[in-house]
Amino acid sequence: MGHPTPVLILGGTGQAGARTAALLRQWHPELPLTIAGRDLGRARRVADELGTATAVTTDLRRGDLGLPADHRYSAVIAALWDDHLNGLHYAQRHGLPYLSISSALTDIAPEVVAGSHRTGAAPILLASHYCAGTVVLAALHAARQFDRVDTLRISAVLDDQDTGGPAGRADLLRWSTATSAGMVRRDGVFTWISGPDAQADVRSTDGTVLPAQSIAILDVPSLGLATGAPHVRFDFAVGESAGRRRGEPPSFEVRIDIEGADGEGAAISTSSYLVHPAGQCPLTALGIALGTERLLGLRGDAVTPGIHTPEALLDPAYAVERMAEAGAVFIDAPGDS
């Protein structure tokens, strides 16, 4: 399927945006890309390395994004916080698919309301999950053997030296300012928790236990509603990863614990780790690239206008294949959580 107009990647010079562009170039060599950033020279360097790419400067405070009126695009990908929602509005005015990653559970209300005001304008993919939905997809893939899921717990370790660039660090600060409470699903009810209820321990791949806290993240409602699990929790630790303790670069670690029943009603459980030796950025970029590919119709049926989440559009098995290609590894874990 040809796309004569390029994909506009807002924040395309950042870590996640540039790596997303590289993945899209690898998967679809003929797909035109436009790298958008505040620094035109930097955007041009990223575009030149990619080939079949152009560079522009954008101003997210302007409704037209500061782009010439004659520029045309096939999608708008916000690989940074679209704080004025002008990227979304631009996509809606031009009928273009839109993807965002930085709003988090605490900030998606404006996007949801904007989408509801113009429900037929464009497909909107809210991918403000951990690593742009890849963890949700990995968990759903792990849950495929269950006929019934009773409990699903995600335990993530973010290395404190792997928080991304300035935009990523600003996102973490914004989210922590919005709320210190966590959201869980308990007995089928999405519930806010704080204090001791929100505190937890996360066991790293090397057995080290880090203090963690339940956080407000879209993965909880996505997993709860996708699996029907009445108990869902996402615990998040920031500290030294197993990779850095080995004297290597910061690593990415997420533990997935699932309890439930098989098709005959027998109780079963599974515990595994999703690990990447190069940290969180490769999987974040992968999540954005998978969503972009789907929105463009390069894989799967055309996406209808409206609000979507990663698990509603993407095949977990295909996503896991791409994760393995990108260097991620699944490791069995003891059920000691």
KEPA-905718 format. One record per residue (C-alpha): residue number from 0; residue in three letters; x, y, z. Coordinates in Angstrom, 1 decimal, padded with zeros to 4 digits. Layout:
N
{num = NUM | residu = ALA | x = X | y = Y | z = Z}
...
***
This chain:
337
{num = 0 | residu = MET | x = 000.0 | y = 000.0 | z = 000.0}
{num = 1 | residu = GLY | x = 001.6 | y = 003.2 | z = -001.1}
{num = 2 | residu = HIS | x = 001.7 | y = 006.4 | z = 001.0}
{num = 3 | residu = PRO | x = 002.9 | y = 009.3 | z = -001.2}
{num = 4 | residu = THR | x = 002.4 | y = 011.7 | z = 001.8}
{num = 5 | residu = PRO | x = 004.8 | y = 011.3 | z = 004.8}
{num = 6 | residu = VAL | x = 004.1 | y = 010.4 | z = 008.4}
{num = 7 | residu = LEU | x = 004.6 | y = 013.5 | z = 010.6}
{num = 8 | residu = ILE | x = 006.5 | y = 012.5 | z = 013.7}
{num = 9 | residu = LEU | x = 006.3 | y = 015.3 | z = 016.3}
{num = 10 | residu = GLY | x = 009.3 | y = 015.0 | z = 018.6}
{num = 11 | residu = GLY | x = 011.1 | y = 013.0 | z = 015.9}
{num = 12 | residu = THR | x = 014.5 | y = 014.1 | z = 017.1}
{num = 13 | residu = GLY | x = 014.0 | y = 012.7 | z = 020.7}
{num = 14 | residu = GLN | x = 015.1 | y = 009.3 | z = 021.7}
{num = 15 | residu = ALA | x = 011.7 | y = 007.6 | z = 021.2}
{num = 16 | residu = GLY | x = 010.8 | y = 009.5 | z = 018.1}
{num = 17 | residu = ALA | x = 014.1 | y = 009.0 | z = 016.3}
{num = 18 | residu = ARG | x = 014.1 | y = 005.3 | z = 017.2}
{num = 19 | residu = THR | x = 010.5 | y = 005.0 | z = 016.0}
{num = 20 | residu = ALA | x = 011.4 | y = 006.5 | z = 012.7}
{num = 21 | residu = ALA | x = 014.3 | y = 004.0 | z = 012.3}
{num = 22 | residu = LEU | x = 012.0 | y = 001.1 | z = 012.9}
{num = 23 | residu = LEU | x = 009.4 | y = 002.3 | z = 010.4}
{num = 24 | residu = ARG | x = 012.2 | y = 002.8 | z = 007.9}
{num = 25 | residu = GLN | x = 013.4 | y = -000.7 | z = 008.5}
{num = 26 | residu = TRP | x = 009.9 | y = -002.3 | z = 008.2}
{num = 27 | residu = HIS | x = 008.7 | y = -000.1 | z = 005.3}
{num = 28 | residu = PRO | x = 011.6 | y = 001.3 | z = 003.3}
{num = 29 | residu = GLU | x = 009.4 | y = 003.3 | z = 000.9}
{num = 30 | residu = LEU | x = 007.3 | y = 005.0 | z = 003.6}
{num = 31 | residu = PRO | x = 008.0 | y = 008.7 | z = 003.6}
{num = 32 | residu = LEU | x = 008.7 | y = 010.3 | z = 007.0}
{num = 33 | residu = THR | x = 008.9 | y = 013.8 | z = 008.2}
{num = 34 | residu = ILE | x = 011.0 | y = 014.4 | z = 011.3}
{num = 35 | residu = ALA | x = 009.6 | y = 017.4 | z = 013.2}
{num = 36 | residu = GLY | x = 011.5 | y = 019.1 | z = 016.0}
{num = 37 | residu = ARG | x = 012.3 | y = 022.5 | z = 017.4}
{num = 38 | residu = ASP | x = 015.9 | y = 022.4 | z = 016.1}
{num = 39 | residu = LEU | x = 015.8 | y = 022.1 | z = 012.3}
{num = 40 | residu = GLY | x = 019.5 | y = 021.1 | z = 012.0}
{num = 41 | residu = ARG | x = 019.0 | y = 018.2 | z = 014.4}
{num = 42 | residu = ALA | x = 015.8 | y = 017.2 | z = 012.5}
{num = 43 | residu = ARG | x = 017.7 | y = 017.2 | z = 009.2}
{num = 44 | residu = ARG | x = 020.5 | y = 015.0 | z = 010.7}
{num = 45 | residu = VAL | x = 017.9 | y = 012.4 | z = 011.8}
{num = 46 | residu = ALA | x = 016.1 | y = 012.7 | z = 008.4}
{num = 47 | residu = ASP | x = 019.4 | y = 012.3 | z = 006.4}
{num = 48 | residu = GLU | x = 020.3 | y = 009.2 | z = 008.3}
{num = 49 | residu = LEU | x = 017.0 | y = 007.6 | z = 007.5}
{num = 50 | residu = GLY | x = 016.7 | y = 008.5 | z = 003.9}
{num = 51 | residu = THR | x = 013.3 | y = 009.0 | z = 002.2}
{num = 52 | residu = ALA | x = 012.7 | y = 011.5 | z = 005.0}
{num = 53 | residu = THR | x = 012.3 | y = 015.3 | z = 005.3}
{num = 54 | residu = ALA | x = 012.7 | y = 017.7 | z = 008.2}
{num = 55 | residu = VAL | x = 010.6 | y = 020.5 | z = 009.5}
{num = 56 | residu = THR | x = 010.3 | y = 022.7 | z = 012.6}
{num = 57 | residu = THR | x = 007.1 | y = 022.8 | z = 014.4}
{num = 58 | residu = ASP | x = 005.5 | y = 025.0 | z = 017.1}
{num = 59 | residu = LEU | x = 003.0 | y = 023.0 | z = 019.2}
{num = 60 | residu = ARG | x = 001.5 | y = 026.3 | z = 020.5}
{num = 61 | residu = ARG | x = 000.1 | y = 027.0 | z = 017.1}
{num = 62 | residu = GLY | x = -003.0 | y = 025.5 | z = 015.6}
{num = 63 | residu = ASP | x = -001.3 | y = 025.0 | z = 012.3}
{num = 64 | residu = LEU | x = 001.8 | y = 023.6 | z = 014.1}
{num = 65 | residu = GLY | x = 003.8 | y = 026.3 | z = 012.2}
{num = 66 | residu = LEU | x = 003.7 | y = 024.1 | z = 009.1}
{num = 67 | residu = PRO | x = 003.2 | y = 025.5 | z = 005.6}
{num = 68 | residu = ALA | x = -000.4 | y = 025.3 | z = 004.4}
{num = 69 | residu = ASP | x = 000.5 | y = 023.2 | z = 001.4}
{num = 70 | residu = HIS | x = 002.2 | y = 020.4 | z = 003.4}
{num = 71 | residu = ARG | x = 000.3 | y = 017.1 | z = 003.4}
{num = 72 | residu = TYR | x = 000.7 | y = 014.1 | z = 005.8}
{num = 73 | residu = SER | x = -000.7 | y = 010.6 | z = 006.2}
{num = 74 | residu = ALA | x = -000.7 | y = 010.6 | z = 010.0}
{num = 75 | residu = VAL | x = 000.4 | y = 012.6 | z = 013.0}
{num = 76 | residu = ILE | x = 002.5 | y = 010.8 | z = 015.6}
{num = 77 | residu = ALA | x = 003.1 | y = 012.6 | z = 018.9}
{num = 78 | residu = ALA | x = 006.2 | y = 011.1 | z = 020.3}
{num = 79 | residu = LEU | x = 006.2 | y = 013.8 | z = 023.0}
{num = 80 | residu = TRP | x = 003.5 | y = 015.5 | z = 025.1}
{num = 81 | residu = ASP | x = 001.1 | y = 017.4 | z = 022.8}
{num = 82 | residu = ASP | x = 000.5 | y = 019.8 | z = 025.6}
{num = 83 | residu = HIS | x = -001.8 | y = 022.2 | z = 023.7}
{num = 84 | residu = LEU | x = -003.5 | y = 019.4 | z = 021.8}
{num = 85 | residu = ASN | x = -002.7 | y = 021.2 | z = 018.5}
{num = 86 | residu = GLY | x = -001.2 | y = 018.0 | z = 017.0}
{num = 87 | residu = LEU | x = -004.5 | y = 016.3 | z = 017.7}
{num = 88 | residu = HIS | x = -006.6 | y = 019.2 | z = 016.4}
{num = 89 | residu = TYR | x = -004.4 | y = 019.3 | z = 013.3}
{num = 90 | residu = ALA | x = -005.0 | y = 015.6 | z = 012.7}
{num = 91 | residu = GLN | x = -008.7 | y = 016.0 | z = 013.2}
{num = 92 | residu = ARG | x = -009.0 | y = 019.0 | z = 010.8}
{num = 93 | residu = HIS | x = -007.2 | y = 017.1 | z = 008.1}
{num = 94 | residu = GLY | x = -008.8 | y = 013.7 | z = 008.8}
{num = 95 | residu = LEU | x = -005.5 | y = 012.0 | z = 009.7}
{num = 96 | residu = PRO | x = -004.8 | y = 009.2 | z = 012.1}
{num = 97 | residu = TYR | x = -003.2 | y = 010.4 | z = 015.4}
{num = 98 | residu = LEU | x = -001.2 | y = 008.6 | z = 018.1}
{num = 99 | residu = SER | x = -000.1 | y = 010.0 | z = 021.4}
{num = 100 | residu = ILE | x = 002.1 | y = 008.5 | z = 024.2}
{num = 101 | residu = SER | x = 002.7 | y = 011.0 | z = 026.9}
{num = 102 | residu = SER | x = -000.7 | y = 011.9 | z = 028.4}
{num = 103 | residu = ALA | x = -000.8 | y = 009.0 | z = 030.9}
{num = 104 | residu = LEU | x = -003.9 | y = 008.0 | z = 032.8}
{num = 105 | residu = THR | x = -004.0 | y = 011.4 | z = 034.6}
{num = 106 | residu = ASP | x = -004.0 | y = 013.5 | z = 031.5}
{num = 107 | residu = ILE | x = -006.1 | y = 011.6 | z = 028.9}
{num = 108 | residu = ALA | x = -009.3 | y = 013.4 | z = 029.7}
{num = 109 | residu = PRO | x = -008.7 | y = 016.4 | z = 027.3}
{num = 110 | residu = GLU | x = -007.9 | y = 013.9 | z = 024.4}
{num = 111 | residu = VAL | x = -011.0 | y = 011.8 | z = 025.1}
{num = 112 | residu = VAL | x = -013.2 | y = 014.9 | z = 025.2}
{num = 113 | residu = ALA | x = -011.6 | y = 016.3 | z = 022.0}
{num = 114 | residu = GLY | x = -012.1 | y = 012.9 | z = 020.3}
{num = 115 | residu = SER | x = -015.8 | y = 012.9 | z = 021.4}
{num = 116 | residu = HIS | x = -016.4 | y = 016.3 | z = 020.0}
{num = 117 | residu = ARG | x = -015.4 | y = 015.1 | z = 016.5}
{num = 118 | residu = THR | x = -016.0 | y = 011.4 | z = 016.6}
{num = 119 | residu = GLY | x = -015.9 | y = 010.9 | z = 012.9}
{num = 120 | residu = ALA | x = -012.9 | y = 013.0 | z = 012.1}
{num = 121 | residu = ALA | x = -010.0 | y = 010.6 | z = 012.6}
{num = 122 | residu = PRO | x = -008.8 | y = 007.5 | z = 014.4}
{num = 123 | residu = ILE | x = -007.1 | y = 008.4 | z = 017.7}
{num = 124 | residu = LEU | x = -004.7 | y = 005.9 | z = 019.3}
{num = 125 | residu = LEU | x = -004.2 | y = 006.6 | z = 023.0}
{num = 126 | residu = ALA | x = -000.9 | y = 004.8 | z = 023.6}
{num = 127 | residu = SER | x = 000.0 | y = 006.5 | z = 026.9}
{num = 128 | residu = HIS | x = 000.7 | y = 003.1 | z = 028.5}
{num = 129 | residu = TYR | x = 004.0 | y = 001.9 | z = 029.8}
{num = 130 | residu = CYS | x = 006.3 | y = 001.7 | z = 026.8}
{num = 131 | residu = ALA | x = 003.5 | y = 002.7 | z = 024.5}
{num = 132 | residu = GLY | x = 001.5 | y = -000.5 | z = 025.1}
{num = 133 | residu = THR | x = 004.1 | y = -003.1 | z = 024.6}
{num = 134 | residu = VAL | x = 003.8 | y = -004.3 | z = 028.2}
{num = 135 | residu = VAL | x = 000.0 | y = -004.7 | z = 027.8}
{num = 136 | residu = LEU | x = 000.5 | y = -006.7 | z = 024.6}
{num = 137 | residu = ALA | x = 003.2 | y = -008.9 | z = 026.2}
{num = 138 | residu = ALA | x = 000.9 | y = -009.6 | z = 029.2}
{num = 139 | residu = LEU | x = -002.1 | y = -010.5 | z = 026.9}
{num = 140 | residu = HIS | x = 000.2 | y = -012.8 | z = 025.0}
{num = 141 | residu = ALA | x = 001.2 | y = -014.5 | z = 028.3}
{num = 142 | residu = ALA | x = -002.5 | y = -014.8 | z = 029.2}
{num = 143 | residu = ARG | x = -003.4 | y = -016.7 | z = 026.0}
{num = 144 | residu = GLN | x = -003.3 | y = -020.1 | z = 027.8}
{num = 145 | residu = PHE | x = -005.9 | y = -019.0 | z = 030.4}
{num = 146 | residu = ASP | x = -009.6 | y = -019.6 | z = 030.0}
{num = 147 | residu = ARG | x = -010.2 | y = -017.3 | z = 033.0}
{num = 148 | residu = VAL | x = -007.8 | y = -014.7 | z = 034.4}
{num = 149 | residu = ASP | x = -008.3 | y = -013.9 | z = 038.1}
{num = 150 | residu = THR | x = -005.3 | y = -011.9 | z = 039.0}
{num = 151 | residu = LEU | x = -002.8 | y = -010.0 | z = 036.8}
{num = 152 | residu = ARG | x = 000.2 | y = -008.1 | z = 038.3}
{num = 153 | residu = ILE | x = 002.8 | y = -006.1 | z = 036.4}
{num = 154 | residu = SER | x = 006.0 | y = -005.3 | z = 038.3}
{num = 155 | residu = ALA | x = 008.3 | y = -002.8 | z = 036.4}
{num = 156 | residu = VAL | x = 011.8 | y = -001.6 | z = 037.1}
{num = 157 | residu = LEU | x = 012.8 | y = 001.7 | z = 035.5}
{num = 158 | residu = ASP | x = 016.5 | y = 002.4 | z = 035.9}
{num = 159 | residu = ASP | x = 017.0 | y = 005.8 | z = 037.3}
{num = 160 | residu = GLN | x = 019.6 | y = 006.5 | z = 034.6}
{num = 161 | residu = ASP | x = 017.1 | y = 005.4 | z = 031.9}
{num = 162 | residu = THR | x = 014.4 | y = 008.0 | z = 032.2}
{num = 163 | residu = GLY | x = 014.9 | y = 009.3 | z = 028.6}
{num = 164 | residu = GLY | x = 015.7 | y = 012.8 | z = 027.5}
{num = 165 | residu = PRO | x = 014.5 | y = 016.1 | z = 028.9}
{num = 166 | residu = ALA | x = 010.9 | y = 015.4 | z = 027.6}
{num = 167 | residu = GLY | x = 010.8 | y = 012.0 | z = 029.3}
{num = 168 | residu = ARG | x = 012.1 | y = 013.4 | z = 032.6}
{num = 169 | residu = ALA | x = 009.5 | y = 016.2 | z = 032.4}
{num = 170 | residu = ASP | x = 006.8 | y = 013.6 | z = 031.9}
{num = 171 | residu = LEU | x = 007.8 | y = 011.7 | z = 035.0}
{num = 172 | residu = LEU | x = 007.7 | y = 014.9 | z = 037.0}
{num = 173 | residu = ARG | x = 004.3 | y = 015.9 | z = 035.6}
{num = 174 | residu = TRP | x = 002.8 | y = 012.5 | z = 036.4}
{num = 175 | residu = SER | x = 004.1 | y = 012.4 | z = 039.9}
{num = 176 | residu = THR | x = 002.7 | y = 015.9 | z = 040.5}
{num = 177 | residu = ALA | x = -000.7 | y = 014.9 | z = 039.2}
{num = 178 | residu = THR | x = -001.1 | y = 012.1 | z = 041.8}
{num = 179 | residu = SER | x = 000.8 | y = 010.0 | z = 044.2}
{num = 180 | residu = ALA | x = -002.1 | y = 007.5 | z = 044.3}
{num = 181 | residu = GLY | x = -002.2 | y = 004.3 | z = 042.3}
{num = 182 | residu = MET | x = -005.1 | y = 002.7 | z = 040.4}
{num = 183 | residu = VAL | x = -005.8 | y = -001.0 | z = 040.8}
{num = 184 | residu = ARG | x = -008.7 | y = -003.2 | z = 039.9}
{num = 185 | residu = ARG | x = -009.9 | y = -004.9 | z = 043.1}
{num = 186 | residu = ASP | x = -012.9 | y = -007.3 | z = 043.1}
{num = 187 | residu = GLY | x = -013.8 | y = -006.0 | z = 039.7}
{num = 188 | residu = VAL | x = -013.8 | y = -002.3 | z = 040.8}
{num = 189 | residu = PHE | x = -011.2 | y = 000.2 | z = 039.5}
{num = 190 | residu = THR | x = -010.0 | y = 001.7 | z = 042.8}
{num = 191 | residu = TRP | x = -007.6 | y = 004.5 | z = 043.8}
{num = 192 | residu = ILE | x = -005.2 | y = 003.5 | z = 046.6}
{num = 193 | residu = SER | x = -002.6 | y = 005.4 | z = 048.5}
{num = 194 | residu = GLY | x = -000.3 | y = 005.2 | z = 051.5}
{num = 195 | residu = PRO | x = 000.6 | y = 001.6 | z = 052.6}
{num = 196 | residu = ASP | x = -001.9 | y = 000.1 | z = 050.2}
{num = 197 | residu = ALA | x = 000.0 | y = 001.5 | z = 047.3}
{num = 198 | residu = GLN | x = 003.4 | y = 000.3 | z = 048.5}
{num = 199 | residu = ALA | x = 004.9 | y = -002.9 | z = 047.2}
{num = 200 | residu = ASP | x = 008.1 | y = -004.7 | z = 046.5}
{num = 201 | residu = VAL | x = 009.4 | y = -005.6 | z = 043.0}
{num = 202 | residu = ARG | x = 011.8 | y = -008.5 | z = 042.5}
{num = 203 | residu = SER | x = 014.3 | y = -007.9 | z = 039.8}
{num = 204 | residu = THR | x = 015.6 | y = -010.6 | z = 037.5}
{num = 205 | residu = ASP | x = 018.7 | y = -011.1 | z = 039.6}
{num = 206 | residu = GLY | x = 016.6 | y = -011.5 | z = 042.8}
{num = 207 | residu = THR | x = 017.2 | y = -008.0 | z = 044.1}
{num = 208 | residu = VAL | x = 014.1 | y = -006.6 | z = 045.8}
{num = 209 | residu = LEU | x = 013.3 | y = -002.9 | z = 045.1}
{num = 210 | residu = PRO | x = 010.7 | y = -000.8 | z = 046.9}
{num = 211 | residu = ALA | x = 007.9 | y = 000.1 | z = 044.6}
{num = 212 | residu = GLN | x = 004.5 | y = 001.8 | z = 044.4}
{num = 213 | residu = SER | x = 001.3 | y = 001.2 | z = 042.5}
{num = 214 | residu = ILE | x = 000.8 | y = 003.9 | z = 040.0}
{num = 215 | residu = ALA | x = -001.9 | y = 005.5 | z = 038.0}
{num = 216 | residu = ILE | x = -001.4 | y = 004.0 | z = 034.5}
{num = 217 | residu = LEU | x = -003.5 | y = 003.0 | z = 031.6}
{num = 218 | residu = ASP | x = -002.2 | y = -000.5 | z = 031.6}
{num = 219 | residu = VAL | x = -004.5 | y = -001.3 | z = 034.5}
{num = 220 | residu = PRO | x = -007.9 | y = -000.6 | z = 032.8}
{num = 221 | residu = SER | x = -006.6 | y = -001.9 | z = 029.5}
{num = 222 | residu = LEU | x = -005.6 | y = -005.3 | z = 031.0}
{num = 223 | residu = GLY | x = -008.6 | y = -005.5 | z = 033.3}
{num = 224 | residu = LEU | x = -011.1 | y = -004.9 | z = 030.5}
{num = 225 | residu = ALA | x = -009.2 | y = -007.0 | z = 027.9}
{num = 226 | residu = THR | x = -008.9 | y = -010.1 | z = 030.2}
{num = 227 | residu = GLY | x = -011.9 | y = -009.6 | z = 032.5}
{num = 228 | residu = ALA | x = -009.5 | y = -010.1 | z = 035.4}
{num = 229 | residu = PRO | x = -011.1 | y = -008.7 | z = 038.6}
{num = 230 | residu = HIS | x = -007.7 | y = -008.1 | z = 040.2}
{num = 231 | residu = VAL | x = -005.1 | y = -006.1 | z = 038.3}
{num = 232 | residu = ARG | x = -002.2 | y = -004.1 | z = 039.7}
{num = 233 | residu = PHE | x = 000.8 | y = -002.3 | z = 038.2}
{num = 234 | residu = ASP | x = 003.7 | y = -001.7 | z = 040.6}
{num = 235 | residu = PHE | x = 006.6 | y = 000.6 | z = 039.6}
{num = 236 | residu = ALA | x = 010.1 | y = 000.8 | z = 041.0}
{num = 237 | residu = VAL | x = 012.7 | y = 003.4 | z = 040.0}
{num = 238 | residu = GLY | x = 016.3 | y = 002.4 | z = 040.9}
{num = 239 | residu = GLU | x = 019.3 | y = 000.4 | z = 039.7}
{num = 240 | residu = SER | x = 018.4 | y = -002.2 | z = 037.2}
{num = 241 | residu = ALA | x = 019.9 | y = -005.7 | z = 037.0}
{num = 242 | residu = GLY | x = 021.9 | y = -004.7 | z = 033.9}
{num = 243 | residu = ARG | x = 023.6 | y = -001.8 | z = 035.7}
{num = 244 | residu = ARG | x = 024.3 | y = -004.0 | z = 038.8}
{num = 245 | residu = ARG | x = 026.3 | y = -006.2 | z = 036.4}
{num = 246 | residu = GLY | x = 028.3 | y = -003.3 | z = 035.2}
{num = 247 | residu = GLU | x = 026.3 | y = -003.0 | z = 031.9}
{num = 248 | residu = PRO | x = 024.0 | y = -000.3 | z = 030.6}
{num = 249 | residu = PRO | x = 020.6 | y = 000.1 | z = 032.3}
{num = 250 | residu = SER | x = 018.3 | y = -002.7 | z = 031.4}
{num = 251 | residu = PHE | x = 014.5 | y = -002.9 | z = 031.0}
{num = 252 | residu = GLU | x = 012.7 | y = -005.3 | z = 033.3}
{num = 253 | residu = VAL | x = 009.0 | y = -006.1 | z = 033.6}
{num = 254 | residu = ARG | x = 007.6 | y = -009.0 | z = 035.5}
{num = 255 | residu = ILE | x = 004.2 | y = -010.4 | z = 034.5}
{num = 256 | residu = ASP | x = 002.4 | y = -012.6 | z = 037.1}
{num = 257 | residu = ILE | x = -001.0 | y = -014.2 | z = 036.1}
{num = 258 | residu = GLU | x = -003.3 | y = -016.5 | z = 038.0}
{num = 259 | residu = GLY | x = -006.5 | y = -018.0 | z = 036.8}
{num = 260 | residu = ALA | x = -007.9 | y = -021.2 | z = 035.3}
{num = 261 | residu = ASP | x = -007.5 | y = -023.3 | z = 032.2}
{num = 262 | residu = GLY | x = -010.3 | y = -024.5 | z = 029.9}
{num = 263 | residu = GLU | x = -011.2 | y = -027.4 | z = 032.3}
{num = 264 | residu = GLY | x = -011.4 | y = -025.1 | z = 035.3}
{num = 265 | residu = ALA | x = -008.1 | y = -026.2 | z = 036.9}
{num = 266 | residu = ALA | x = -006.1 | y = -023.5 | z = 038.6}
{num = 267 | residu = ILE | x = -003.0 | y = -022.4 | z = 036.7}
{num = 268 | residu = SER | x = -000.5 | y = -019.6 | z = 037.1}
{num = 269 | residu = THR | x = 002.5 | y = -018.2 | z = 035.2}
{num = 270 | residu = SER | x = 005.3 | y = -015.8 | z = 036.0}
{num = 271 | residu = SER | x = 007.7 | y = -014.4 | z = 033.5}
{num = 272 | residu = TYR | x = 010.0 | y = -011.4 | z = 032.8}
{num = 273 | residu = LEU | x = 010.1 | y = -009.2 | z = 029.7}
{num = 274 | residu = VAL | x = 013.7 | y = -007.9 | z = 029.5}
{num = 275 | residu = HIS | x = 015.7 | y = -005.7 | z = 027.2}
{num = 276 | residu = PRO | x = 019.4 | y = -005.1 | z = 027.7}
{num = 277 | residu = ALA | x = 019.2 | y = -001.6 | z = 026.2}
{num = 278 | residu = GLY | x = 016.5 | y = -000.2 | z = 028.5}
{num = 279 | residu = GLN | x = 013.0 | y = 001.1 | z = 027.9}
{num = 280 | residu = CYS | x = 013.5 | y = 003.2 | z = 024.8}
{num = 281 | residu = PRO | x = 013.6 | y = 000.3 | z = 022.3}
{num = 282 | residu = LEU | x = 010.2 | y = -001.0 | z = 023.5}
{num = 283 | residu = THR | x = 008.7 | y = 002.4 | z = 023.7}
{num = 284 | residu = ALA | x = 009.7 | y = 003.1 | z = 020.1}
{num = 285 | residu = LEU | x = 008.4 | y = -000.3 | z = 019.1}
{num = 286 | residu = GLY | x = 005.0 | y = 000.4 | z = 020.6}
{num = 287 | residu = ILE | x = 004.8 | y = 003.7 | z = 018.7}
{num = 288 | residu = ALA | x = 005.9 | y = 002.0 | z = 015.5}
{num = 289 | residu = LEU | x = 003.4 | y = -000.8 | z = 015.8}
{num = 290 | residu = GLY | x = 000.6 | y = 001.7 | z = 016.4}
{num = 291 | residu = THR | x = 001.7 | y = 003.8 | z = 013.4}
{num = 292 | residu = GLU | x = 001.9 | y = 000.8 | z = 011.1}
{num = 293 | residu = ARG | x = -001.6 | y = -000.2 | z = 012.1}
{num = 294 | residu = LEU | x = -003.1 | y = 003.3 | z = 011.8}
{num = 295 | residu = LEU | x = -001.7 | y = 003.6 | z = 008.3}
{num = 296 | residu = GLY | x = -003.3 | y = 000.3 | z = 007.2}
{num = 297 | residu = LEU | x = 000.1 | y = -001.2 | z = 006.5}
{num = 298 | residu = ARG | x = -001.0 | y = -004.2 | z = 008.6}
{num = 299 | residu = GLY | x = -004.6 | y = -005.2 | z = 009.3}
{num = 300 | residu = ASP | x = -007.9 | y = -003.7 | z = 008.3}
{num = 301 | residu = ALA | x = -008.5 | y = 000.1 | z = 008.0}
{num = 302 | residu = VAL | x = -008.9 | y = 001.7 | z = 011.4}
{num = 303 | residu = THR | x = -012.2 | y = 003.5 | z = 011.9}
{num = 304 | residu = PRO | x = -012.5 | y = 007.0 | z = 013.3}
{num = 305 | residu = GLY | x = -012.8 | y = 007.2 | z = 017.1}
{num = 306 | residu = ILE | x = -010.7 | y = 006.5 | z = 020.2}
{num = 307 | residu = HIS | x = -008.6 | y = 003.3 | z = 020.3}
{num = 308 | residu = THR | x = -006.1 | y = 001.7 | z = 022.6}
{num = 309 | residu = PRO | x = -003.2 | y = -000.5 | z = 021.6}
{num = 310 | residu = GLU | x = -004.7 | y = -003.8 | z = 022.7}
{num = 311 | residu = ALA | x = -007.9 | y = -003.0 | z = 020.7}
{num = 312 | residu = LEU | x = -005.9 | y = -002.7 | z = 017.5}
{num = 313 | residu = LEU | x = -002.8 | y = -004.8 | z = 017.7}
{num = 314 | residu = ASP | x = -002.3 | y = -008.6 | z = 017.7}
{num = 315 | residu = PRO | x = -000.3 | y = -009.6 | z = 020.8}
{num = 316 | residu = ALA | x = 001.4 | y = -012.5 | z = 019.0}
{num = 317 | residu = TYR | x = 002.7 | y = -010.2 | z = 016.2}
{num = 318 | residu = ALA | x = 003.8 | y = -007.6 | z = 018.8}
{num = 319 | residu = VAL | x = 005.8 | y = -010.2 | z = 020.7}
{num = 320 | residu = GLU | x = 007.5 | y = -011.3 | z = 017.4}
{num = 321 | residu = ARG | x = 008.5 | y = -007.7 | z = 016.8}
{num = 322 | residu = MET | x = 009.7 | y = -007.4 | z = 020.4}
{num = 323 | residu = ALA | x = 012.0 | y = -010.4 | z = 019.9}
{num = 324 | residu = GLU | x = 013.3 | y = -008.9 | z = 016.7}
{num = 325 | residu = ALA | x = 014.1 | y = -005.7 | z = 018.6}
{num = 326 | residu = GLY | x = 016.2 | y = -007.6 | z = 021.2}
{num = 327 | residu = ALA | x = 013.7 | y = -008.3 | z = 023.9}
{num = 328 | residu = VAL | x = 013.7 | y = -011.6 | z = 025.8}
{num = 329 | residu = PHE | x = 011.1 | y = -013.5 | z = 027.8}
{num = 330 | residu = ILE | x = 012.5 | y = -015.3 | z = 030.9}
{num = 331 | residu = ASP | x = 010.5 | y = -017.7 | z = 033.1}
{num = 332 | residu = ALA | x = 010.4 | y = -016.5 | z = 036.7}
{num = 333 | residu = PRO | x = 009.7 | y = -018.3 | z = 039.9}
{num = 334 | residu = GLY | x = 006.2 | y = -017.6 | z = 041.3}
{num = 335 | residu = ASP | x = 007.5 | y = -015.9 | z = 044.4}
{num = 336 | residu = SER | x = 005.7 | y = -012.6 | z = 044.2}
***
